[in-house]
Amino acid sequence: MNERKTEAELLRRVAQGEPEVYAEIVDRYKGKIYGLLRGMGAKHQDAEDLSQDTFVRAYRRLGELRERERFAAWLYSIAVNAMKDFAKKKRPIAAGETGMPEPRNEDTPEKLLLAEEMRRDVHRMLEALSEQERLILLLRYTNELSYEEIADMTGLRLGQVRNRLHRAKKKLHRNMQNEGGAGYEMF
């Protein structure tokens, strides 16, 4: 709760004419926004560009943020819309791209190969889900949004969010078992 008060204080200061304070907000969320966009299928460079675009859009629209609305959920919805706009304008997302981090250079060749195989498997299994199922999973498990925040962002009722999240997890689990990926850790 203290972080939210601090966030509210930062937002108030930005609104009162201290735009440099916005950099603290960007630092707090840049990794999560980037991860969300990568998880939705954006390539590294596109995710970086879309993250920057998200923060610019959010800054320009800070006056639209409702008092009761959580900033993070509002920011994620801007990122999701930026990705949708991008997908409409650009070519289809390349197969094999995921939101998972690239392997580090100090990894052994065996670890690099296993990480690449896992990335491909996870991407393929996520691609088998609908766009909405994939989005709900990412928002819940990578960005740790509540069901209520996901409902606000997606326009779904709370029961629909729970139901679709449950179905998406079951479908993902079933796909993992069918693909022999039972060794992967599930939610």
SVG drawing of the C-alpha trace seen along z (x, -y; Angstrom):
<svg xmlns="http://www.w3.org/2000/svg" viewBox="-19 -23 50 59">
<polyline fill="none" stroke="black" stroke-width="0.4" points="0.0,0.0 2.9,-2.3 4.1,-1.9 0.7,-3.0 0.8,-6.1 4.2,-6.8 3.0,-6.3 0.0,-8.5 2.4,-11.2 4.6,-10.9 1.6,-11.2 0.4,-14.2 3.8,-15.9 3.8,-15.3 0.4,-16.8 1.5,-19.8 4.2,-20.6 7.2,-18.4 7.5,-16.3 11.0,-15.1 9.4,-13.0 7.8,-10.9 11.2,-9.2 10.7,-7.5 7.4,-6.0 9.0,-4.9 11.9,-3.2 9.3,-1.4 7.3,0.0 9.6,0.3 10.6,3.9 7.0,5.0 5.7,3.2 8.6,4.6 7.9,8.1 4.2,7.8 4.8,6.7 7.4,9.5 4.9,12.0 2.3,10.7 4.7,11.5 6.7,8.3 10.3,8.7 13.0,7.2 13.3,3.9 9.6,3.6 8.9,4.2 11.4,1.4 9.8,-1.0 6.3,-0.1 7.3,-0.5 8.6,-4.0 5.4,-4.8 3.3,-3.5 5.0,-5.8 4.7,-8.8 1.0,-8.0 0.5,-7.6 2.2,-10.9 0.1,-12.8 -3.1,-11.2 -2.4,-11.4 -5.4,-13.7 -7.6,-10.8 -6.5,-8.6 -9.4,-8.2 -8.7,-8.5 -9.9,-5.0 -8.1,-3.4 -4.8,-1.7 -2.1,-3.3 -0.4,0.1 -3.6,1.5 -4.2,-1.7 -0.7,-1.7 -0.9,2.0 -4.1,1.2 -2.3,-1.5 0.5,1.0 -1.9,3.6 -3.6,1.0 -0.2,-0.1 0.6,3.5 -2.8,4.0 -2.3,0.8 1.2,2.0 0.0,5.4 -2.6,3.9 0.0,1.7 2.9,4.2 3.6,7.6 2.5,10.6 4.7,11.4 7.5,13.8 7.3,17.3 9.8,18.2 9.7,14.9 8.6,14.9 8.6,12.7 11.3,14.8 14.7,13.1 17.5,13.9 20.2,16.3 23.2,14.8 26.6,15.1 28.1,17.0 25.7,19.9 27.1,23.2 26.2,24.4 24.0,27.0 22.1,24.4 21.7,22.2 20.3,25.1 17.8,26.0 16.8,22.4 16.2,22.0 14.1,25.2 12.1,24.1 11.5,20.7 10.2,22.3 8.0,24.7 6.5,22.0 5.9,19.8 4.3,22.6 2.0,23.4 1.1,19.8 0.3,19.4 -2.2,22.2 -4.2,20.0 -6.5,17.2 -5.1,13.7 -7.4,13.0 -6.3,16.1 -2.7,15.3 -3.2,11.7 -5.1,12.7 -2.3,15.2 0.4,12.6 -1.4,10.0 -2.1,12.3 1.2,14.2 3.9,11.9 2.4,8.6 0.6,9.9 -2.6,7.9 -5.7,8.8 -8.8,10.3 -10.5,7.0 -7.8,5.1 -7.8,7.6 -11.6,7.2 -11.3,3.4 -8.6,3.6 -10.3,6.2 -13.9,5.1 -14.9,8.6 -16.9,9.3 -15.0,10.7 -16.5,14.2 -15.5,14.2 -11.9,13.3 -11.7,16.2 -13.3,18.6 -11.1,17.7 -8.0,17.8 -8.9,21.3 -9.6,22.5 -6.4,21.0 -4.4,22.7 -6.1,26.0 -5.5,25.6 -1.8,24.7 -1.3,27.6 -3.0,30.0 -0.8,28.7 2.3,29.1 1.4,32.7 0.6,33.5 4.0,32.0 5.9,33.9 6.6,30.7 5.4,32.0 8.8,31.2 8.0,27.5 6.8,25.8 3.1,24.8 1.4,22.0"/>
</svg>
